[in-house]
Amino acid sequence: MTIKLGVVMDPIADINYRKDTTLAMLWAAQDRDWQLHYIEQADLYLEQGRARARTAQLTVYRDPASWYRLDTARDRDLAELDVILMRKDPPFDNEYVYSTYILEAAEREGTLVVNRCQSLRDCNEKVFATQFPQCCPPLLVSADMQRLKGFHREHRDVIFKPLDGMGGSAVFRVRHDDSNLGVILEILTRHGRQSIMAQQFIPQICEGDKRILMIRGEAIPYCLARVPLAGETRGNLAAGGSGRAQALSDRDRWIAEQVGPALVERGLLFAGLDVIGDYLTEINVTSPTCLREIDAGYDLDIAGQLMDCIAQELAGRC
């Protein structure tokens, strides 16, 4: 029986053909003769308690000039689909949460959603990492500016960042003698009304912010080290960093082993760990990327591994 796969994503016309992880997933699914159904976030809706969407059957191509074709869209019950990839990029705002409610209704009707909707809501990508203190640098989550200033006095070189940011946006490094500490905390915490994260600065960022991809709790044995531009402290590719594929270190593998069982327990089939030096800094669960770069570095097929994992999950439900 042909597997019917739906994908909720940002407009496919606007993706970066050369780098997009979701496109690689769609190629891998189509290579297995799965039927693809394209959904944008605004196409999702609930009707009389049933999860529905306006979907279009999708064909994808390995052609940088023309990488997709959409058939005529029609409304359907999401329960008609075997699996849905939730690949909408952050921001993780109210609209994202509402989408997970709709997809969760599809889950109740038997559709596999990757990743599980409750876990998408529960596992904030920065706060989730704090459940593994043995893996993390010294850190603090708080809205209290005096408490945050105390953390800065203790550790002297600190990263401050919002809990809902992505791509390195609004991330500040504050050294011991930085006179901007007060205004940075005022802005990030909205004068003490919004919690943020403080982390001790990790000098090994100069060697790269490593993205380790996890499939059903197991680490891909290679990662992408995102190396900051000269004078930058953020390795994010969106902030101008450059990517270098490399093998996992012993410490990387140990961190993955610490986190893996929790990912499986929460139905997070595809996740990305961010590791700087010896420390876990974030766990990406909404729309992890960097798959294409790691594939290219080591001639892998990570998306194919994920589709095989999904097929196993679906077979186990029969």
Secondary structure as GFF3:
##gff-version 3
##sequence-region A 1 318
A	DSSP	beta_strand	4	9	.	.	.	ID=ss1
A	DSSP	three_ten_helix	12	14	.	.	.	ID=ss2
A	DSSP	alpha_helix	21	31	.	.	.	ID=ss3
A	DSSP	beta_strand	35	39	.	.	.	ID=ss4
A	DSSP	three_ten_helix	41	43	.	.	.	ID=ss5
A	DSSP	beta_strand	44	47	.	.	.	ID=ss6
A	DSSP	beta_strand	50	60	.	.	.	ID=ss7
A	DSSP	beta_strand	68	70	.	.	.	ID=ss8
A	DSSP	beta_strand	74	77	.	.	.	ID=ss9
A	DSSP	three_ten_helix	78	80	.	.	.	ID=ss10
A	DSSP	beta_strand	83	87	.	.	.	ID=ss11
A	DSSP	alpha_helix	94	108	.	.	.	ID=ss12
A	DSSP	beta_strand	112	114	.	.	.	ID=ss13
A	DSSP	alpha_helix	117	122	.	.	.	ID=ss14
A	DSSP	three_ten_helix	128	131	.	.	.	ID=ss15
A	DSSP	three_ten_helix	133	135	.	.	.	ID=ss16
A	DSSP	beta_strand	139	142	.	.	.	ID=ss17
A	DSSP	alpha_helix	145	155	.	.	.	ID=ss18
A	DSSP	beta_strand	158	162	.	.	.	ID=ss19
A	DSSP	beta_strand	172	174	.	.	.	ID=ss20
A	DSSP	alpha_helix	181	189	.	.	.	ID=ss21
A	DSSP	beta_strand	196	200	.	.	.	ID=ss22
A	DSSP	three_ten_helix	203	207	.	.	.	ID=ss23
A	DSSP	beta_strand	209	215	.	.	.	ID=ss24
A	DSSP	beta_strand	218	219	.	.	.	ID=ss25
A	DSSP	beta_strand	222	227	.	.	.	ID=ss26
A	DSSP	three_ten_helix	237	239	.	.	.	ID=ss27
A	DSSP	beta_strand	242	247	.	.	.	ID=ss28
A	DSSP	alpha_helix	250	265	.	.	.	ID=ss29
A	DSSP	beta_strand	270	276	.	.	.	ID=ss30
A	DSSP	beta_strand	279	284	.	.	.	ID=ss31
A	DSSP	alpha_helix	291	298	.	.	.	ID=ss32
A	DSSP	alpha_helix	302	316	.	.	.	ID=ss33
###
